[in-house]
Amino acid sequence: MFAVVRTGGKQYRVAAGDKIVVEKLDGEAGASITLGDVLLAGEGSELKSVEGLTVAAEIVAQAKAEKVIVFKKRRRHNYRRKNGHRQNHTILKIVSVG
């Protein structure tokens, strides 16, 4: 069975046993969380009702993404700005759907 859940402003298609990387969620590694914002659920090509459906997940790790370099330049104006950013994210393992 699969489900489409929304967390951190993005949507993910998940099934039991999947590992996904989402925006940072509160909790320590090994903690269990519930994703309640289920948009769609089904099995094969049949869709199921999402009334009261939740997705149980376990936090595998809290990590940081690769560094992104932001470089701005305006030619002939002696304007240069260099900035870096590393986004925090959470790695989840889907335990069950339903």
C-alpha positions in Angstrom: 0.0 0.0 0.0 1.3 3.5 -0.8 0.4 7.0 0.3 1.1 10.6 -0.6 1.9 12.7 2.4 2.7 16.4 2.8 5.4 17.6 5.2 7.5 20.7 5.0 5.5 22.1 2.1 6.4 19.2 -0.2 4.7 16.0 -1.1 6.2 12.5 -1.0 5.0 9.1 -2.2 5.8 6.6 0.4 5.3 2.9 1.2 6.3 0.7 4.1 10.1 0.3 4.3 10.9 3.4 2.3 13.5 6.0 3.4 12.9 9.6 2.6 14.6 12.9 3.2 12.3 15.7 4.4 12.6 19.2 5.9 13.8 19.3 9.5 11.4 17.8 12.0 11.7 17.9 15.8 12.9 14.7 17.5 15.9 12.6 18.1 17.2 9.7 16.1 15.2 6.5 16.9 12.0 8.4 17.8 8.7 7.6 16.2 6.5 10.2 14.6 3.2 10.2 12.8 2.6 12.0 9.5 -1.1 12.9 9.5 -1.5 15.0 6.4 -2.2 12.1 4.0 -3.4 13.4 0.6 -3.9 10.1 -1.4 -3.7 6.4 -0.6 -4.0 3.3 -2.7 -2.9 -0.2 -3.5 -1.9 -1.0 -7.0 -4.2 1.0 -9.3 -7.1 1.3 -6.8 -7.4 4.4 -4.6 -8.5 4.1 -0.9 -10.2 6.6 1.4 -7.9 8.8 3.4 -10.3 9.5 6.3 -8.3 9.0 9.5 -5.4 7.5 7.7 -1.9 8.1 9.1 1.6 7.2 8.2 4.0 6.0 11.0 7.7 6.8 10.6 10.9 6.5 12.5 13.6 9.1 12.5 16.8 7.6 11.3 19.0 10.7 11.6 19.1 14.5 11.7 21.6 15.7 9.1 22.6 18.6 6.9 22.4 18.8 3.1 25.4 19.7 0.8 26.6 23.3 0.9 25.1 25.6 -1.7 27.2 28.6 -2.7 25.3 31.8 -3.5 27.4 34.2 -5.5 26.0 37.6 -6.7 27.9 39.9 -9.0 27.1 43.1 -10.9 29.7 43.7 -13.6 31.4 47.0 -13.8 30.1 48.1 -10.4 32.7 46.4 -8.1 29.8 44.4 -6.4 30.5 40.9 -5.3 28.8 38.9 -2.5 29.6 35.3 -1.6 27.4 33.4 0.8 27.0 29.7 1.7 24.0 27.7 3.1 23.5 24.2 4.4 19.9 23.2 4.9 18.9 21.0 7.9 16.9 17.9 7.0 15.6 14.7 8.6 15.9 11.2 7.3 12.8 9.1 7.9 12.1 5.4 7.6 8.4 4.6 6.9 7.2 1.9 9.3 3.6 1.5 8.2 0.9 3.1 6.1 -2.6 2.9 7.6 
